[in-house]
Amino acid sequence: MNTFKKGVHMDIKVWMYVIYLAVSVGLTIWVARALSRNGLVFLEEVFAEKRLAQAVNSLLVVGFYLLNLGYVTVAMKHSDPVRSTSQAMEELSLKIGLVLLVLGALHFFNVFALGRYRRNRLRQLATHPPIAPIGRLPMQPAPAGPQFVGAYPGGGQQTGAHPVGPQPGGPQPGGPQPGVGPTNNPPTR
């Protein structure tokens, strides 16, 4: 009789392991495929190169499988005896719930890391606005002496330029100057 009970308990534990493995591996495969398919669009935008995005996507899927399936196999062991189906279901729900939490945590870590990389890349590519002026430079007084209209900064003079300012023998400042200002003469044709 004792051998029969021990065999029944072992069967419940074995079935718990089988169900745990089937559900955990199935969830891992489904989540990995969904993330791979939908994450490729995000990765293409993050890396701005399709070939690099596909390579990173494949590496993320392999890492996802390794971490999750490794966790599933490590967390499978249950040292206490399982005496009833209800106890097996409780233990099974705990183990599968932990697998789901690990899957979610890995997913959010990946999205966070890739989003941060994307923001940094966009910040580096952004054009920086010009710096606003802090103040104004003081105006320098004009040098004394004649100035030439059309004068070049190097001191040369443009052909046909005429000096501006008081000239010897010419009109004095403040007086009427020929060709400057409004005239009463009608325009000629």
Phi and psi in degrees as GROMACS dihedral restraints (atoms count N, CA, C in turn):
[ dihedral_restraints ]
;  ai    aj    ak    al  type     phi  dphi    fc
    3     4     5     6     1   -63.3    20    10
    4     5     6     7     1   -37.1    20    10
    6     7     8     9     1   -65.5    20    10
    7     8     9    10     1   -38.5    20    10
    9    10    11    12     1   -63.7    20    10
   10    11    12    13     1   -44.6    20    10
   12    13    14    15     1   -63.3    20    10
   13    14    15    16     1   -41.2    20    10
   15    16    17    18     1   -63.3    20    10
   16    17    18    19     1   -39.6    20    10
   18    19    20    21     1   -66.1    20    10
   19    20    21    22     1   -38.4    20    10
   21    22    23    24     1   -67.3    20    10
   22    23    24    25     1   -42.9    20    10
   24    25    26    27     1   -63.4    20    10
   25    26    27    28     1   -38.8    20    10
   27    28    29    30     1   -66.1    20    10
   28    29    30    31     1   -38.6    20    10
   30    31    32    33     1   -64.8    20    10
   31    32    33    34     1   -40.1    20    10
   33    34    35    36     1   -63.6    20    10
   34    35    36    37     1   -41.6    20    10
   36    37    38    39     1   -67.5    20    10
   37    38    39    40     1   -41.0    20    10
   39    40    41    42     1   -64.2    20    10
   40    41    42    43     1   -43.5    20    10
   42    43    44    45     1   -64.8    20    10
   43    44    45    46     1   -35.9    20    10
   45    46    47    48     1   -62.0    20    10
   46    47    48    49     1   -43.4    20    10
   48    49    50    51     1   -62.9    20    10
   49    50    51    52     1   -43.4    20    10
   51    52    53    54     1   -63.2    20    10
   52    53    54    55     1   -46.0    20    10
   54    55    56    57     1   -65.1    20    10
   55    56    57    58     1   -42.7    20    10
   57    58    59    60     1   -59.0    20    10
   58    59    60    61     1   -48.4    20    10
   60    61    62    63     1   -63.4    20    10
   61    62    63    64     1   -43.9    20    10
   63    64    65    66     1   -62.7    20    10
   64    65    66    67     1   -46.5    20    10
   66    67    68    69     1   -68.6    20    10
   67    68    69    70     1   -44.6    20    10
   69    70    71    72     1   -66.2    20    10
   70    71    72    73     1   -45.2    20    10
   72    73    74    75     1   -67.5    20    10
   73    74    75    76     1   -41.1    20    10
   75    76    77    78     1   -60.9    20    10
   76    77    78    79     1   -44.6    20    10
   78    79    80    81     1   -63.2    20    10
   79    80    81    82     1   -41.8    20    10
   81    82    83    84     1   -62.3    20    10
   82    83    84    85     1   -44.8    20    10
   84    85    86    87     1   -65.1    20    10
   85    86    87    88     1   -44.1    20    10
   87    88    89    90     1   -63.6    20    10
   88    89    90    91     1   -45.4    20    10
   90    91    92    93     1   -66.6    20    10
   91    92    93    94     1   -41.0    20    10
   93    94    95    96     1   -62.3    20    10
   94    95    96    97     1   -42.6    20    10
   96    97    98    99     1   -66.0    20    10
   97    98    99   100     1   -41.6    20    10
   99   100   101   102     1   -64.9    20    10
  100   101   102   103     1   -43.1    20    10
  102   103   104   105     1   -66.8    20    10
  103   104   105   106     1   -38.7    20    10
  105   106   107   108     1   -65.0    20    10
  106   107   108   109     1   -45.6    20    10
  108   109   110   111     1   -67.7    20    10
  109   110   111   112     1   -48.9    20    10
  111   112   113   114     1   -83.7    20    10
  112   113   114   115     1   -25.8    20    10
  114   115   116   117     1   -76.3    20    10
  115   116   117   118     1   -19.8    20    10
  117   118   119   120     1   -62.2    20    10
  118   119   120   121     1   -38.8    20    10
  120   121   122   123     1   -61.8    20    10
  121   122   123   124     1   -44.1    20    10
  123   124   125   126     1   -63.8    20    10
  124   125   126   127     1   -43.4    20    10
  126   127   128   129     1   -66.5    20    10
  127   128   129   130     1   -35.6    20    10
  129   130   131   132     1   -63.0    20    10
  130   131   132   133     1   -37.3    20    10
  132   133   134   135     1   -73.9    20    10
  133   134   135   136     1   -35.2    20    10
  135   136   137   138     1   -68.1    20    10
  136   137   138   139     1   -47.5    20    10
  138   139   140   141     1   -92.9    20    10
  139   140   141   142     1   -12.4    20    10
  141   142   143   144     1    58.0    20    10
  142   143   144   145     1    22.6    20    10
  144   145   146   147     1  -148.9    20    10
  145   146   147   148     1   122.4    20    10
  147   148   149   150     1   -64.1    20    10
  148   149   150   151     1   -43.0    20    10
  150   151   152   153     1   -65.0    20    10
  151   152   153   154     1   -43.0    20    10
  153   154   155   156     1   -65.2    20    10
  154   155   156   157     1   -39.8    20    10
  156   157   158   159     1   -62.8    20    10
  157   158   159   160     1   -41.2    20    10
  159   160   161   162     1   -65.7    20    10
  160   161   162   163     1   -40.3    20    10
  162   163   164   165     1   -65.0    20    10
  163   164   165   166     1   -44.8    20    10
  165   166   167   168     1   -64.5    20    10
  166   167   168   169     1   -38.4    20    10
  168   169   170   171     1   -61.1    20    10
  169   170   171   172     1   -45.0    20    10
  171   172   173   174     1   -63.9    20    10
  172   173   174   175     1   -41.5    20    10
  174   175   176   177     1   -65.4    20    10
  175   176   177   178     1   -38.7    20    10
  177   178   179   180     1   -64.9    20    10
  178   179   180   181     1   -38.8    20    10
  180   181   182   183     1   -65.7    20    10
  181   182   183   184     1   -43.3    20    10
  183   184   185   186     1   -62.8    20    10
  184   185   186   187     1   -45.9    20    10
  186   187   188   189     1   -62.3    20    10
  187   188   189   190     1   -37.6    20    10
  189   190   191   192     1   -62.2    20    10
  190   191   192   193     1   -46.3    20    10
  192   193   194   195     1   -62.3    20    10
  193   194   195   196     1   -46.2    20    10
  195   196   197   198     1   -61.6    20    10
  196   197   198   199     1   -47.1    20    10
  198   199   200   201     1   -65.6    20    10
  199   200   201   202     1   -46.5    20    10
  201   202   203   204     1   -70.8    20    10
  202   203   204   205     1   -45.5    20    10
  204   205   206   207     1   -68.4    20    10
  205   206   207   208     1   -32.9    20    10
  207   208   209   210     1   -62.8    20    10
  208   209   210   211     1   -43.8    20    10
  210   211   212   213     1   -65.2    20    10
  211   212   213   214     1   -40.7    20    10
  213   214   215   216     1   -60.4    20    10
  214   215   216   217     1   -44.7    20    10
  216   217   218   219     1   -71.3    20    10
  217   218   219   220     1   -36.5    20    10
  219   220   221   222     1   -68.3    20    10
  220   221   222   223     1   -39.3    20    10
  222   223   224   225     1   -81.6    20    10
  223   224   225   226     1    -1.5    20    10
  225   226   227   228     1   -72.1    20    10
  226   227   228   229     1   -33.8    20    10
  228   229   230   231     1   -62.2    20    10
  229   230   231   232     1   135.1    20    10
  231   232   233   234     1  -136.6    20    10
  232   233   234   235     1   108.4    20    10
  234   235   236   237     1   -79.3    20    10
  235   236   237   238     1   -27.8    20    10
  237   238   239   240     1   -75.5    20    10
  238   239   240   241     1   149.3    20    10
  240   241   242   243     1   -70.9    20    10
  241   242   243   244     1   145.2    20    10
  243   244   245   246     1  -102.3    20    10
  244   245   246   247     1   114.3    20    10
  246   247   248   249     1   -94.7    20    10
  247   248   249   250     1   -21.2    20    10
  249   250   251   252     1  -144.6    20    10
  250   251   252   253     1   166.5    20    10
  252   253   254   255     1   -65.9    20    10
  253   254   255   256     1   -37.7    20    10
  255   256   257   258     1   -65.4    20    10
  256   257   258   259     1   -38.7    20    10
  258   259   260   261     1   -66.0    20    10
  259   260   261   262     1   -38.0    20    10
  261   262   263   264     1   -64.0    20    10
  262   263   264   265     1   -41.5    20    10
  264   265   266   267     1   -65.1    20    10
  265   266   267   268     1   -40.7    20    10
  267   268   269   270     1   -63.3    20    10
  268   269   270   271     1   -45.0    20    10
  270   271   272   273     1   -65.2    20    10
  271   272   273   274     1   -39.2    20    10
  273   274   275   276     1   -63.8    20    10
  274   275   276   277     1   -43.1    20    10
  276   277   278   279     1   -66.4    20    10
  277   278   279   280     1   -36.0    20    10
  279   280   281   282     1   -64.2    20    10
  280   281   282   283     1   -46.5    20    10
  282   283   284   285     1   -66.0    20    10
  283   284   285   286     1   -43.3    20    10
  285   286   287   288     1   -69.0    20    10
  286   287   288   289     1   -37.4    20    10
  288   289   290   291     1   -60.9    20    10
  289   290   291   292     1   -40.4    20    10
  291   292   293   294     1   -65.9    20    10
  292   293   294   295     1   -38.2    20    10
  294   295   296   297     1   -61.8    20    10
  295   296   297   298     1   -43.6    20    10
  297   298   299   300     1   -63.9    20    10
  298   299   300   301     1   -39.3    20    10
  300   301   302   303     1   -64.4    20    10
  301   302   303   304     1   -40.3    20    10
  303   304   305   306     1   -65.2    20    10
  304   305   306   307     1   -43.0    20    10
  306   307   308   309     1   -59.0    20    10
  307   308   309   310     1   -46.2    20    10
  309   310   311   312     1   -65.2    20    10
  310   311   312   313     1   -41.2    20    10
  312   313   314   315     1   -64.5    20    10
  313   314   315   316     1   -42.0    20    10
  315   316   317   318     1   -64.2    20    10
  316   317   318   319     1   -40.6    20    10
  318   319   320   321     1   -62.2    20    10
  319   320   321   322     1   -48.1    20    10
  321   322   323   324     1   -67.7    20    10
  322   323   324   325     1   -33.9    20    10
  324   325   326   327     1   -63.1    20    10
  325   326   327   328     1   -44.8    20    10
  327   328   329   330     1   -61.9    20    10
  328   329   330   331     1   -45.8    20    10
  330   331   332   333     1   -64.2    20    10
  331   332   333   334     1   -41.2    20    10
  333   334   335   336     1   -63.1    20    10
  334   335   336   337     1   -47.7    20    10
  336   337   338   339     1   -64.2    20    10
  337   338   339   340     1   -43.4    20    10
  339   340   341   342     1   -70.2    20    10
  340   341   342   343     1   -36.8    20    10
  342   343   344   345     1   -64.1    20    10
  343   344   345   346     1   -38.4    20    10
  345   346   347   348     1   -67.2    20    10
  346   347   348   349     1   -41.2    20    10
  348   349   350   351     1   -61.8    20    10
  349   350   351   352     1   -41.9    20    10
  351   352   353   354     1   -62.9    20    10
  352   353   354   355     1   -45.6    20    10
  354   355   356   357     1   -61.0    20    10
  355   356   357   358     1   -42.3    20    10
  357   358   359   360     1   -64.5    20    10
  358   359   360   361     1   -40.6    20    10
  360   361   362   363     1   -66.4    20    10
  361   362   363   364     1   -42.7    20    10
  363   364   365   366     1   -66.2    20    10
  364   365   366   367     1   -36.0    20    10
  366   367   368   369     1   -65.1    20    10
  367   368   369   370     1   -38.2    20    10
  369   370   371   372     1   -70.4    20    10
  370   371   372   373     1   -32.5    20    10
  372   373   374   375     1   -82.9    20    10
  373   374   375   376     1   -17.0    20    10
  375   376   377   378     1   -68.2    20    10
  376   377   378   379     1   143.2    20    10
  378   379   380   381     1   -80.2    20    10
  379   380   381   382     1   138.9    20    10
  381   382   383   384     1   -89.2    20    10
  382   383   384   385     1   135.0    20    10
  384   385   386   387     1   -67.4    20    10
  385   386   387   388     1   154.6    20    10
  387   388   389   390     1   -64.1    20    10
  388   389   390   391     1   153.8    20    10
  390   391   392   393     1   -77.8    20    10
  391   392   393   394     1   134.0    20    10
  393   394   395   396     1   -67.4    20    10
  394   395   396   397     1   145.8    20    10
  396   397   398   399     1   -65.1    20    10
  397   398   399   400     1   140.7    20    10
  399   400   401   402     1   -87.0    20    10
  400   401   402   403     1   -35.2    20    10
  402   403   404   405     1  -163.1    20    10
  403   404   405   406     1  -168.2    20    10
  405   406   407   408     1  -118.0    20    10
  406   407   408   409     1   147.9    20    10
  408   409   410   411     1   -77.8    20    10
  409   410   411   412     1   145.2    20    10
  411   412   413   414     1   -69.9    20    10
  412   413   414   415     1   145.0    20    10
  414   415   416   417     1   -75.2    20    10
  415   416   417   418     1   133.1    20    10
  417   418   419   420     1   -88.8    20    10
  418   419   420   421     1   138.1    20    10
  420   421   422   423     1   -66.3    20    10
  421   422   423   424     1   148.2    20    10
  423   424   425   426     1   -66.6    20    10
  424   425   426   427     1   142.5    20    10
  426   427   428   429     1   -68.3    20    10
  427   428   429   430     1   148.0    20    10
  429   430   431   432     1   -73.4    20    10
  430   431   432   433     1   149.1    20    10
  432   433   434   435     1   111.8    20    10
  433   434   435   436     1   175.0    20    10
  435   436   437   438     1   -70.2    20    10
  436   437   438   439     1   142.8    20    10
  438   439   440   441     1  -114.2    20    10
  439   440   441   442     1   146.7    20    10
  441   442   443   444     1  -107.5    20    10
  442   443   444   445     1   131.8    20    10
  444   445   446   447     1   -70.0    20    10
  445   446   447   448     1   130.2    20    10
  447   448   449   450     1    80.4    20    10
  448   449   450   451     1    15.2    20    10
  450   451   452   453     1   -71.1    20    10
  451   452   453   454     1   143.6    20    10
  453   454   455   456     1   -86.1    20    10
  454   455   456   457     1   153.9    20    10
  456   457   458   459     1   -61.8    20    10
  457   458   459   460     1   -26.7    20    10
  459   460   461   462     1   -78.7    20    10
  460   461   462   463     1     0.7    20    10
  462   463   464   465     1   102.1    20    10
  463   464   465   466     1   -11.1    20    10
  465   466   467   468     1   -73.5    20    10
  466   467   468   469     1   173.8    20    10
  468   469   470   471     1  -131.3    20    10
  469   470   471   472     1   139.7    20    10
  471   472   473   474     1   -73.4    20    10
  472   473   474   475     1   145.1    20    10
  474   475   476   477     1   -61.4    20    10
  475   476   477   478     1   134.5    20    10
  477   478   479   480     1    84.0    20    10
  478   479   480   481     1     6.9    20    10
  480   481   482   483     1   -78.7    20    10
  481   482   483   484     1   145.1    20    10
  483   484   485   486     1  -116.1    20    10
  484   485   486   487     1   142.2    20    10
  486   487   488   489     1   -66.6    20    10
  487   488   489   490     1   149.5    20    10
  489   490   491   492     1  -115.4    20    10
  490   491   492   493     1   142.5    20    10
  492   493   494   495     1   116.5    20    10
  493   494   495   496     1  -177.1    20    10
  495   496   497   498     1   -66.3    20    10
  496   497   498   499     1   129.1    20    10
  498   499   500   501     1  -115.6    20    10
  499   500   501   502     1   146.5    20    10
  501   502   503   504     1   -64.4    20    10
  502   503   504   505     1   129.6    20    10
  504   505   506   507     1    81.2    20    10
  505   506   507   508     1    -0.9    20    10
  507   508   509   510     1  -101.3    20    10
  508   509   510   511     1  -176.8    20    10
  510   511   512   513     1   -65.0    20    10
  511   512   513   514     1   147.6    20    10
  513   514   515   516     1   -87.0    20    10
  514   515   516   517     1   156.1    20    10
  516   517   518   519     1   -59.8    20    10
  517   518   519   520     1   141.8    20    10
  519   520   521   522     1    91.4    20    10
  520   521   522   523     1   -17.7    20    10
  522   523   524   525     1   -93.3    20    10
  523   524   525   526     1   173.9    20    10
  525   526   527   528     1   -68.3    20    10
  526   527   528   529     1   138.7    20    10
  528   529   530   531     1  -119.3    20    10
  529   530   531   532     1   134.3    20    10
  531   532   533   534     1   -67.0    20    10
  532   533   534   535     1   136.0    20    10
  534   535   536   537     1    79.4    20    10
  535   536   537   538     1     4.4    20    10
  537   538   539   540     1  -117.8    20    10
  538   539   540   541     1   134.1    20    10
  540   541   542   543     1    88.1    20    10
  541   542   543   544     1   178.2    20    10
  543   544   545   546     1   -74.3    20    10
  544   545   546   547     1   146.1    20    10
  546   547   548   549     1  -121.9    20    10
  547   548   549   550     1   160.4    20    10
  549   550   551   552     1   -92.2    20    10
  550   551   552   553     1    -3.4    20    10
  552   553   554   555     1   -77.5    20    10
  553   554   555   556     1   138.2    20    10
  555   556   557   558     1   -73.3    20    10
  556   557   558   559     1   151.9    20    10
  558   559   560   561     1   -65.9    20    10
  559   560   561   562     1   143.7    20    10
  561   562   563   564     1   -96.3    20    10
  562   563   564   565     1   155.5    20    10
